Amino acid sequence: MTVISARTALLEDGWAKDVRFEIDASGKIASVLSGQKPEGQTAGILLPAPANAHSHAFQRAMAGLTERRGHDPSDSFWTWRQLMFRFLDRLTPDHVQGIAAFVQMEMLEAGYAANVEFHYLHHQPGGAVYDKLSEMSDRIVAAAAQTGIGLTLLPVHYEYGGCDGRPLGPGQIRFGNDFQRFAKLYDQAQQTMQYLPSDSRLGVAPHSLRAVAARDLRSASDLAGDGPLHMHLSEQQAEVDEVLAFYGARPVSVFLDHCDAGPHWCLIHCIQMNEVESDRLARSGSVAGVCPVTEASLGDGIFGATAWLGSGGALAIGSDSNIRISLTEELRALEYSQRLRDHSRASLATHDRSTGRRLFEAVNKGGALASGRNSACISEGCLADFVAIDDSHIDLAGRTGDTLLDTYIFAGDDSLVTDVWSAGRHMVREGKHIARDAIAGRYRAIMHELGDAL
């Protein structure tokens, strides 16, 4: 048994003092007792650590490289995507592994315990397959073995360049598989996943309604079994227009008509929804995976979080393009976007939950669904996914209860994180990952190799 003691902890039923935790060999919480003397590893404020529900790891290496306009004055998501396609053609399997390890390390240091990797970079430049079809997925697994993060790997099925079934363009060719070949890739990845701890998960991600045929959405569900299913949905207005023109319905309606919606599904972005669509999708039990920093960076728009949560919708948070990997910044951006749109304050607070408390509990519960992890809260039987916050930090002086979370999220930042455990694995200590030097050194070398890629 591993023993952890916290001076303050947010448990399933609320705040508690002087809490002693026992963690079993599988990484689950065996016991939780309040009012105990310190023993074992110690922490100031212990919180459940959420899963990062949406990541494209390789895009981390592009951060800061796309902040100039080209010749087109109407720079948008679609022009950014062309830059991304040019960049990824330079990436080798070794690059992808090193970048993924750095991303996962940053996630842990930011307070996330798990990484849901929406992985679509499968093949060689030009589209030829590697000797092993799952080579690139295996590199994500190898990175997780080094970083100790809880990995939910989502190999992405990506077949077409648009709803009409047109072939993939040059920048997309490294992503492409018909469903039969994708199923083989998934089977190979499943074998590799066996080398990770038992809390790792494998799911399936049909990329979007533009990139897969409607008939394959059900095939993807069958392939995933009890694993999570993720898909981009209603991110950009051009996407909505294309889906409407082809299917005669907007993306949310097409999804609900063709898929068995429920908590095993996580729909990413969901920016371009009207009120009726939002209510229908929320009440289906499906999770909305939002990525506020990336959605702001790409000009996607504002997710309707007030309406979504008002309909009882499940919510998860992700870092998507990884231009910034910051749990507190994602949560702040989500809340502040609601305030800016509605000219309000404390938009997501309720009569019995402060803004920070409601946000933090929501993304833990939604992130557990999206990642397929039993980690929604701190309770016996759940995975020991913990983030410890420095209770001696000056910003937290005199704070108690929900104001601890409000201050951490809205006045502090990720520098308040002292320790992170993923399924009981103590990977961040005194604010730094235990293998930071080796991981950062490899990433630095990769960045020098890729320096002229754009």
C-alpha positions as CSV (number, residue, x, y, z in Angstrom):
1,M,0.0,0.0,0.0
2,T,1.0,3.6,-0.7
3,V,0.0,6.1,2.0
4,I,-0.7,9.8,1.2
5,S,-1.7,12.4,3.8
6,A,-3.3,15.7,2.9
7,R,-4.0,18.7,5.2
8,T,-7.0,19.5,3.1
9,A,-8.8,17.4,0.5
10,L,-11.8,17.7,-1.8
11,L,-13.6,14.4,-1.5
12,E,-16.7,13.1,-3.2
13,D,-18.9,14.5,-0.5
14,G,-17.0,17.8,0.1
15,W,-14.0,19.3,1.8
16,A,-12.2,17.4,4.6
17,K,-9.2,18.0,6.9
18,D,-6.2,15.8,7.8
19,V,-7.1,13.0,5.3
20,R,-5.2,9.8,5.0
21,F,-5.3,7.8,1.8
22,E,-4.2,4.2,1.1
23,I,-3.5,3.3,-2.6
24,D,-3.4,-0.3,-3.6
25,A,-1.0,-1.9,-6.1
26,S,-3.5,-1.3,-9.0
27,G,-3.5,2.4,-8.4
28,K,-7.0,2.5,-6.8
29,I,-8.0,4.2,-3.6
30,A,-8.3,1.5,-0.9
31,S,-9.3,3.8,2.0
32,V,-10.1,7.4,2.9
33,L,-10.0,8.5,6.5
34,S,-10.4,12.1,7.8
35,G,-8.9,13.5,11.0
36,Q,-5.7,11.4,10.9
37,K,-2.1,12.2,11.8
38,P,0.3,12.8,8.9
39,E,1.9,9.6,7.4
40,G,3.6,8.6,4.2
41,Q,3.7,11.1,1.3
42,T,2.3,14.5,2.3
43,A,0.3,17.1,0.5
44,G,-1.2,20.5,1.2
45,I,-4.5,20.7,-0.7
46,L,-5.3,17.4,-2.5
47,L,-7.8,17.6,-5.4
48,P,-9.0,15.0,-8.0
49,A,-6.8,15.4,-11.1
50,P,-8.8,15.6,-14.3
51,A,-8.1,13.9,-17.7
52,N,-7.0,16.1,-20.6
53,A,-9.8,15.0,-22.9
54,H,-8.4,16.0,-26.3
55,S,-4.9,16.3,-27.6
56,H,-3.0,16.3,-30.9
57,A,0.4,15.9,-29.3
58,F,2.6,16.7,-32.4
59,Q,1.0,20.1,-32.8
60,R,2.9,21.2,-29.6
61,A,6.0,21.6,-31.7
62,M,4.1,24.2,-33.8
63,A,3.4,26.5,-30.9
64,G,4.3,30.1,-31.8
65,L,4.9,29.4,-35.5
66,T,1.5,30.4,-36.9
67,E,1.0,33.9,-35.5
68,R,1.7,35.7,-38.8
69,R,-0.7,36.4,-41.6
70,G,0.1,35.2,-45.1
71,H,-0.9,36.9,-48.3
72,D,-4.6,36.1,-47.6
73,P,-6.0,38.8,-45.3
74,S,-8.8,36.4,-44.1
75,D,-6.6,34.1,-42.1
76,S,-8.7,31.4,-40.5
77,F,-8.8,27.8,-39.2
78,W,-8.5,26.6,-42.8
79,T,-5.3,28.6,-43.6
80,W,-3.9,27.4,-40.3
81,R,-4.6,23.8,-41.3
82,Q,-2.5,24.2,-44.5
83,L,0.4,25.3,-42.3
84,M,-0.2,22.3,-40.1
85,F,-0.1,19.9,-43.1
86,R,3.2,21.3,-44.2
87,F,4.7,20.9,-40.8
88,L,3.6,17.3,-40.1
89,D,5.3,16.1,-43.3
90,R,8.6,16.6,-41.6
91,L,7.8,14.4,-38.6
92,T,9.4,11.0,-38.1
93,P,8.3,8.4,-35.6
94,D,11.2,9.4,-33.3
95,H,10.0,13.0,-33.5
96,V,6.5,12.0,-32.6
97,Q,7.6,10.0,-29.6
98,G,9.8,12.8,-28.2
99,I,7.1,15.5,-28.7
100,A,4.4,13.3,-27.2
101,A,6.6,12.6,-24.1
102,F,7.1,16.4,-23.7
103,V,3.4,17.1,-24.0
104,Q,2.5,14.4,-21.5
105,M,5.1,15.7,-19.1
106,E,3.6,19.2,-19.4
107,M,0.1,17.9,-18.9
108,L,1.2,16.2,-15.6
109,E,3.0,19.3,-14.4
110,A,-0.2,21.4,-15.2
111,G,-2.3,19.1,-13.0
112,Y,-3.8,16.6,-15.4
113,A,-3.4,12.9,-14.5
114,A,-4.4,11.4,-17.9
115,N,-4.0,12.2,-21.6
116,V,-6.7,11.3,-24.2
117,E,-4.7,11.3,-27.4
118,F,-6.7,11.8,-30.6
119,H,-4.1,10.3,-32.8
120,Y,-4.4,10.6,-36.6
121,L,-0.8,10.8,-37.9
122,H,-0.5,7.2,-39.0
123,H,1.7,6.8,-42.1
124,Q,4.8,8.0,-43.8
125,P,5.0,11.2,-45.9
126,G,3.3,10.4,-49.2
127,G,1.0,7.9,-47.5
128,A,3.0,4.7,-47.5
129,V,2.5,2.6,-44.5
130,Y,5.3,1.8,-42.0
131,D,6.5,-1.8,-41.7
132,K,4.2,-2.0,-38.7
133,L,0.8,-0.3,-39.4
134,S,0.5,1.0,-35.8
135,E,4.1,2.4,-35.7
136,M,3.0,5.9,-34.9
137,S,0.4,4.8,-32.3
138,D,3.0,2.7,-30.7
139,R,5.2,5.8,-30.3
140,I,2.4,7.5,-28.3
141,V,2.3,4.4,-26.1
142,A,6.1,4.5,-25.7
143,A,5.9,8.1,-24.6
144,A,3.3,7.2,-21.9
145,A,5.5,4.5,-20.6
146,Q,8.2,7.1,-20.1
147,T,6.0,9.8,-18.5
148,G,3.7,7.6,-16.4
149,I,0.6,9.5,-17.5
150,G,-2.7,7.6,-17.7
151,L,-3.1,7.1,-21.4
152,T,-6.4,6.8,-23.3
153,L,-5.3,6.2,-26.9
154,L,-7.8,7.0,-29.7
155,P,-6.5,5.9,-33.1
156,V,-8.4,8.1,-35.6
157,H,-10.3,6.8,-38.6
158,Y,-9.8,9.3,-41.4
159,E,-10.7,8.3,-45.0
160,Y,-12.1,11.1,-47.1
161,G,-11.4,14.8,-47.9
162,G,-15.0,15.8,-47.5
163,C,-18.6,14.6,-47.1
164,D,-18.8,13.8,-50.8
165,G,-16.1,11.1,-50.4
166,R,-13.5,12.9,-52.3
167,P,-9.9,11.6,-51.9
168,L,-7.6,13.0,-49.3
169,G,-5.4,15.9,-50.3
170,P,-1.6,15.9,-50.1
171,G,-1.5,17.2,-46.5
172,Q,-4.0,14.6,-45.3
173,I,-2.5,11.5,-46.9
174,R,-0.6,10.5,-43.8
175,F,-3.9,10.1,-42.0
176,G,-5.8,7.9,-44.4
177,N,-7.2,4.4,-44.0
178,D,-10.3,2.6,-45.3
179,F,-12.1,1.0,-42.4
180,Q,-10.7,-2.4,-43.0
181,R,-7.1,-1.2,-42.7
182,F,-8.0,1.0,-39.8
183,A,-9.4,-2.0,-38.0
184,K,-6.0,-3.8,-38.5
185,L,-4.2,-0.7,-37.1
186,Y,-6.5,-0.7,-34.1
187,D,-5.8,-4.4,-33.4
188,Q,-2.1,-3.8,-33.5
189,A,-2.3,-0.8,-31.2
190,Q,-4.4,-2.9,-28.8
191,Q,-1.5,-5.4,-28.6
192,T,1.0,-2.6,-27.8
193,M,-1.3,-1.1,-25.1
194,Q,-0.7,-4.3,-23.1
195,Y,2.7,-3.0,-22.1
196,L,1.2,-0.1,-20.2
197,P,-0.3,-0.2,-16.7
198,S,-3.9,-1.5,-16.3
199,D,-5.4,1.9,-16.1
200,S,-4.6,2.6,-19.8
201,R,-7.5,2.6,-22.2
202,L,-8.0,2.2,-26.0
203,G,-10.9,3.8,-27.9
204,V,-11.8,4.8,-31.4
205,A,-12.2,8.2,-33.0
206,P,-14.0,8.7,-36.3
207,H,-12.4,12.0,-37.2
208,S,-15.5,13.9,-38.3
209,L,-18.6,13.7,-40.4
210,R,-16.5,15.1,-43.2
211,A,-13.8,12.4,-43.0
212,V,-15.7,9.2,-42.6
213,A,-18.8,7.6,-44.2
214,A,-22.0,7.5,-42.1
215,R,-22.0,3.7,-42.5
216,D,-18.7,3.5,-40.7
217,L,-19.9,5.3,-37.5
218,R,-21.6,2.2,-36.3
219,S,-18.7,0.1,-37.3
220,A,-16.4,2.3,-35.2
221,S,-18.8,1.8,-32.3
222,D,-18.6,-2.0,-32.7
223,L,-14.8,-1.9,-32.9
224,A,-14.5,0.2,-29.7
225,G,-16.6,-2.2,-27.7
226,D,-16.7,-0.7,-24.2
227,G,-14.0,1.8,-25.0
228,P,-14.6,5.5,-25.5
229,L,-15.6,7.0,-28.8
230,H,-14.7,10.6,-29.8
231,M,-15.4,12.7,-32.9
232,H,-15.0,16.4,-33.9
233,L,-18.4,17.9,-34.3
234,S,-19.7,21.4,-35.3
235,E,-16.4,23.2,-34.9
236,Q,-16.5,25.6,-37.9
237,Q,-19.4,27.2,-39.8
238,A,-17.9,25.9,-43.1
239,E,-18.2,22.4,-41.7
240,V,-21.8,22.9,-40.7
241,D,-22.6,24.2,-44.2
242,E,-20.9,21.2,-45.9
243,V,-22.7,18.7,-43.7
244,L,-26.0,20.4,-44.2
245,A,-25.6,20.5,-48.0
246,F,-24.7,16.8,-48.1
247,Y,-26.9,15.2,-45.5
248,G,-29.8,17.7,-45.5
249,A,-29.3,18.2,-41.7
250,R,-26.9,20.0,-39.4
251,P,-24.1,18.0,-37.7
252,V,-25.7,17.4,-34.3
253,S,-28.8,16.0,-35.9
254,V,-26.8,13.8,-38.3
255,F,-24.8,12.4,-35.3
256,L,-27.9,11.7,-33.2
257,D,-29.6,10.0,-36.2
258,H,-26.6,7.8,-37.1
259,C,-25.0,7.0,-33.7
260,D,-26.0,5.4,-30.4
261,A,-25.4,8.6,-28.4
262,G,-24.5,8.3,-24.7
263,P,-21.7,8.7,-22.2
264,H,-19.3,6.5,-24.2
265,W,-19.3,9.3,-26.8
266,C,-17.3,12.6,-26.5
267,L,-18.0,15.2,-29.1
268,I,-15.2,17.6,-29.5
269,H,-15.7,21.4,-29.8
270,C,-19.5,21.6,-30.5
271,I,-19.1,25.4,-31.0
272,Q,-21.7,25.8,-33.8
273,M,-24.8,24.6,-32.1
274,N,-28.1,26.3,-31.7
275,E,-30.1,26.0,-28.4
276,V,-32.3,23.1,-29.6
277,E,-29.2,21.1,-30.7
278,S,-27.4,21.8,-27.5
279,D,-30.3,20.6,-25.4
280,R,-30.8,17.5,-27.4
281,L,-27.1,16.5,-27.4
282,A,-26.7,17.3,-23.7
283,R,-29.7,15.2,-22.8
284,S,-28.4,12.3,-24.8
285,G,-25.7,11.8,-22.1
286,S,-22.9,12.4,-24.6
287,V,-19.9,14.4,-23.3
288,A,-18.9,17.8,-24.8
289,G,-15.1,18.0,-25.1
290,V,-14.2,21.7,-25.1
291,C,-10.8,23.2,-25.7
292,P,-11.2,26.9,-25.0
293,V,-7.6,28.0,-25.6
294,T,-7.3,26.3,-29.0
295,E,-10.8,27.4,-29.9
296,A,-9.8,31.0,-29.2
297,S,-6.5,30.6,-31.1
298,L,-8.3,29.3,-34.2
299,G,-11.2,31.7,-34.0
300,D,-13.7,28.8,-33.7
301,G,-16.1,30.7,-31.4
302,I,-17.5,30.2,-27.9
303,F,-18.9,27.0,-26.5
304,G,-22.3,27.5,-25.0
305,A,-21.4,26.2,-21.5
306,T,-24.2,27.9,-19.6
307,A,-26.9,26.3,-21.7
308,W,-25.0,23.0,-21.9
309,L,-24.6,22.6,-18.1
310,G,-28.2,23.9,-17.6
311,S,-29.4,21.0,-19.6
312,G,-27.4,18.6,-17.5
313,G,-24.7,18.0,-20.1
314,A,-21.4,16.3,-19.3
315,L,-18.3,18.5,-19.9
316,A,-14.6,17.6,-20.4
317,I,-11.7,19.9,-21.0
318,G,-8.7,19.4,-23.4
319,S,-5.7,21.2,-24.8
320,D,-6.2,20.2,-28.4
321,S,-3.4,21.9,-30.4
322,N,-1.3,22.2,-27.2
323,I,-0.3,25.8,-28.0
324,R,-0.7,26.2,-24.3
325,I,-0.9,23.3,-21.8
326,S,-2.5,24.9,-18.8
327,L,-5.4,23.4,-16.8
328,T,-6.2,26.7,-15.0
329,E,-6.0,28.7,-18.2
330,E,-8.5,26.4,-20.0
331,L,-10.9,26.7,-17.1
332,R,-10.5,30.5,-16.9
333,A,-11.0,30.9,-20.7
334,L,-14.2,28.8,-20.6
335,E,-15.7,30.9,-17.8
336,Y,-14.5,34.2,-19.1
337,S,-15.8,33.5,-22.6
338,Q,-19.3,33.1,-21.1
339,R,-19.0,36.4,-19.3
340,L,-17.8,38.3,-22.3
341,R,-20.6,36.9,-24.5
342,D,-23.4,37.4,-22.0
343,H,-22.0,40.5,-20.1
344,S,-22.3,38.6,-16.9
345,R,-20.2,37.4,-14.0
346,A,-19.8,34.0,-12.3
347,S,-21.7,32.5,-15.3
348,L,-21.2,28.9,-14.3
349,A,-21.7,29.2,-10.6
350,T,-24.9,27.9,-8.9
351,H,-26.5,28.6,-5.6
352,D,-24.5,25.8,-3.9
353,R,-21.4,25.7,-6.0
354,S,-18.9,28.5,-6.7
355,T,-17.6,29.0,-10.2
356,G,-14.3,27.1,-9.6
357,R,-16.0,24.3,-7.7
358,R,-18.6,23.7,-10.4
359,L,-16.1,23.9,-13.2
360,F,-13.6,21.6,-11.5
361,E,-16.1,18.9,-10.5
362,A,-17.7,19.1,-14.0
363,V,-14.4,18.5,-15.9
364,N,-13.4,15.7,-13.5
365,K,-16.7,13.8,-14.1
366,G,-16.8,14.5,-17.8
367,G,-13.1,13.8,-18.2
368,A,-13.6,10.4,-16.5
369,L,-16.3,9.5,-19.0
370,A,-14.3,10.8,-22.0
371,S,-11.1,8.9,-21.0
372,G,-12.9,5.7,-19.8
373,R,-11.2,6.1,-16.4
374,N,-12.8,5.5,-13.0
375,S,-11.5,8.8,-11.8
376,A,-14.4,11.2,-11.4
377,C,-13.7,12.0,-7.8
378,I,-11.7,11.1,-4.7
379,S,-13.5,8.1,-3.3
380,E,-12.8,4.5,-2.3
381,G,-12.5,2.3,-5.4
382,C,-11.6,5.2,-7.8
383,L,-8.2,5.6,-9.4
384,A,-5.8,7.7,-7.4
385,D,-5.6,10.5,-9.9
386,F,-4.5,13.4,-7.6
387,V,-3.2,16.9,-7.9
388,A,-1.7,18.6,-4.9
389,I,-1.8,22.4,-4.5
390,D,0.6,24.4,-2.4
391,D,-1.4,25.5,0.7
392,S,1.5,27.8,1.8
393,H,1.2,29.9,-1.4
394,I,0.5,33.6,-0.6
395,D,-2.5,33.7,-2.9
396,L,-4.2,31.0,-0.8
397,A,-3.5,32.7,2.6
398,G,-6.7,32.7,4.6
399,R,-8.7,30.8,2.0
400,T,-10.9,27.8,2.8
401,G,-13.5,25.6,1.1
402,D,-14.6,26.5,-2.4
403,T,-12.6,29.8,-2.4
404,L,-9.5,27.7,-2.5
405,L,-10.5,26.5,-6.0
406,D,-11.7,29.9,-7.0
407,T,-8.4,31.5,-6.1
408,Y,-6.3,28.7,-7.6
409,I,-8.2,28.9,-11.0
410,F,-8.9,32.7,-11.2
411,A,-6.1,34.3,-9.2
412,G,-3.4,31.7,-9.4
413,D,-2.1,29.4,-12.1
414,D,-0.5,26.0,-12.7
415,S,2.6,27.1,-10.7
416,L,0.6,26.2,-7.5
417,V,0.8,22.5,-8.5
418,T,3.3,20.7,-6.3
419,D,2.6,17.0,-6.9
420,V,0.6,14.8,-9.3
421,W,-0.3,11.2,-9.0
422,S,-1.7,9.2,-12.0
423,A,-3.3,6.0,-10.7
424,G,-1.0,6.2,-7.7
425,R,2.1,6.8,-9.7
426,H,3.9,9.9,-8.2
427,M,5.1,11.5,-11.4
428,V,5.3,15.2,-10.4
429,R,7.2,16.2,-7.2
430,E,7.9,19.8,-6.1
431,G,6.3,21.0,-9.3
432,K,8.5,19.1,-11.7
433,H,8.2,15.8,-13.5
434,I,10.6,13.2,-12.2
435,A,12.1,12.7,-15.7
436,R,12.0,16.3,-16.8
437,D,15.6,16.7,-17.7
438,A,15.7,13.7,-20.1
439,I,12.3,14.5,-21.7
440,A,13.0,18.2,-22.1
441,G,16.5,17.5,-23.5
442,R,15.2,15.3,-26.2
443,Y,12.4,17.8,-27.1
444,R,14.9,20.6,-27.4
445,A,17.0,18.5,-29.9
446,I,13.9,17.8,-31.9
447,M,12.9,21.4,-32.1
448,H,16.4,22.3,-33.5
449,E,15.9,19.6,-36.1
450,L,12.5,21.0,-37.1
451,G,13.5,24.7,-36.8
452,D,12.9,25.5,-40.4
453,A,9.8,23.4,-41.0
454,L,7.6,26.3,-41.6
